[in-house]
Amino acid sequence: MSALRDAKVLVVDEIAKNLNESKALYVVNYKTLDVVSLQTIRNELAKAGVLLKVYKNRLVKQALSQLGKAELNDALVGQNIYAFAKEDDLSSLKTLVKFKKQFPALELVAGIYENNVVDAKALDEIAKLPSYEESLMILGNSLLAPIRNLAIGLNELVKQGKVSE
């Protein structure tokens, strides 16, 4: 084998390893984004546990085919960066959507979320879902609401003199 072919095999293995270790993969088109902006995005995403890499689409297609996710191959067109969510898949997607608003050159193309291949529209919908912490707050508020309302009602009855303390 040639040295170039060996290097490509190593890159495909690296992509497959990153896919196996990640909770989600997001494919983002960055066609007109400048280097400084890309570096800013990369640094912020690294804080959130996201590995942002630039690979050739052909090599990613090979790795996806090896892992049985070849249905994502049709979406891999153009200049793409690959965001591997290592820690929290939803918060990393929310961070990407936030950057998409800040840098209009970014465009979500597709991804793998909860082991399912999803398109850009589905990723936008998923990003609107509440995170785990937000869901817990909603649940807690729902459980406390009846008690809070009862306390407010009893306090009003005391103020009106209909019930004594």
Buried (B, 14 or more C-beta within 10 A) or exposed (E): EEEEEEEBEEBBEBBBEBBEEBBBBBBBBBEEBEEEBBEBBBEBBEEBBBBBBEBBBEBBBBBBBBBEBEEBBEBBEEEBBBBBBBEBBBBBBBBBBEBBEEBEBBBBBBBBBEEEBBBBEBBBEBBEEEEEEEEEEEEEEEEEEEEEEEEEEEEEEEEEEEEEE
